[in-house]
Amino acid sequence: MNVLFISIDSLNRHFLEAYGQSVELAVAAPNLERFAAKAATFERHYAGSLPCMPARREFFCGVQEFLWRPWGPVEPFDAPLPRLARGAGATTQLVTDHFHYFQHGSYGYVEDYHGFEFVRGHEYNAWKTAPREPDKTLLEQIKADDPTGLGFMNRAAYARNVAGFTQEEDFFAAKVFRAASSWLRENTAHPEAHPKWFLAVDSFDVHEPFHLPEPYASMYTDEDPTDPELVNWPFYGRVGEGQSELSERQVAFVRAQYAGKLTMVDRWFGELLDALDGQGLWDNTMVVVTTDHGHYLGEGDWMGKPDAPLYNVLAHTPLFIWHPGSPLMGERVGALTAAVDLYATMLEGLGATVPPHVHSRSLLPLLKGESEHHRDWAMYGYWGSTVNVTDGRYTYLHPCRPDVDIHCYSTMMLNPYGWFLPPKVQHGATSGRFLPYTDAPVWRYPAPSLSRHNAPLLFDVRDDPAQMRNLAGQGLEVEARMKRLLLEALGELRAPPESYARWGLGSMQTP
Amino acid sequence: MTHVLYCLNNASPSERRLMAASPLRPRPSRCLERCSTCFERPFLLVGGTLTLGESHRALLAGLEGGAP
């Protein structure tokens, strides 16, 4: 079977009609709805390692990395999905505008594909160096405060990259989904040439900057979208303070631009569905549509992906899967599932063998109707910080001690918190066979911890999906049970022994 | 109290201890999206404003009203 994987970055579940659309805007995404109506809609799907590249190591290498390592490369002991797909006789292709694949701190994610197409220019992508002084209004709206600066990660790069954009087709979603549609048409017209294929479409949109062409910029707001007081690339953090401070009017505008971008992405996603229709591919292709994480847009006073507790806005993610042999098409799947599971699911779909060392569990038994239960827990988080677990009904967010360092485990000397910056020599590193899922030696070096909240947080997300009522600290049995579930999950993945003390769980560690 | 943030990538272990001891209670952040500055020199975000200095000690001393 062929596999088409589509990630729409930062796709908020609560903005989608298929998930009840609990927002103030009637956001149109007819093609996502068209696909959801045809596919299985997963109700309890959770992110794992956050943010972008850690999620991709889960999707494409099956490793729940946040217990051991931050944002980083494919490791020499990983078994990347496109490499195994090749071995199973599939032609492999990546189409993406996700420039993080090509920055400091990331490599190894594209090299195993037979082909990849990289649409240049999104966000900070180092692409254009002219015009040196781009559009002043856009510079204000994206909060680029040093347009002529020569340092790393200057927001003005975006204004230069889009300086020649005059129509919708110049923008990123259009280019990515058109390129993917073209690849399908060119490579599936003669099945004897490519009897089996794996196509990964990794769209950076709906990620910020929320800079849009018309009609999308005005679709969900009465504001003038070119008003320089209105921000379309807000800083991460609290809406009520600091550099991320925004007025109610500005927050409303950001939400409207996010909604407009979602509608724009949906239009071009629809072209890809049309290509599947036109090529007659539904009978022999599994199609997976998901995201890496959500994006705070003022919920709980937060914006972006800040150092906030990992509420469900970020962690509870959409997943739709079309499988031609599944009796669940058009149905909703209530089983708890996790981002890392997509790796094994796609490999099995391609007829490839899933390596035994990975953390991924195939969803095919669920999809084939052979079982209704998939996993007891899903664990998620950022490396160096809190650890979070859900059983699908409750979410338990466990703090860490900021005064106890974490260790980074990798064959690379990474820049643990400066992901996009040049790597750092780690003078405190030691080496050894430290990882439980490989006998490969790696470096181990310390880095600071970052706390997101001081005490546990517990929510019943069935009755309180917005996570407004913290149930922790009340002596409820469910809190003790969720803490035990967390320990079970950490034990099953054989989390680094020293991490337990950092989470204040040292006395509860399974021997 | 003034809202002061620093980037974990921009402060050494000794500077982080200095922050923890400051009456201003600067808060650490995983990333403040100031990578250009972060790579090159010490900085704090004070009430949302980028504030540069020769060292974190000097920055804190300036904010606390004392000599570095």
Interface residues (C-beta under 8 A of the other chain):
Chain A: D145 D146 G149 L150 G151 F152 M153 N154 F235 Y236 G237 E241 G242 Q243 S244 E245 D307 Y382 G384 S385 P402 D403 N415 P416 Y417 G418 W419 F420 L421 P422 A447 P448 L450
Chain B: H3 L5 C7 L8 N9 P13 R16 A20 P28 S29 R30 C31 L32 E33 C35 S36 T37 C38 F39 E40 L45 G47 G48 T49 L50
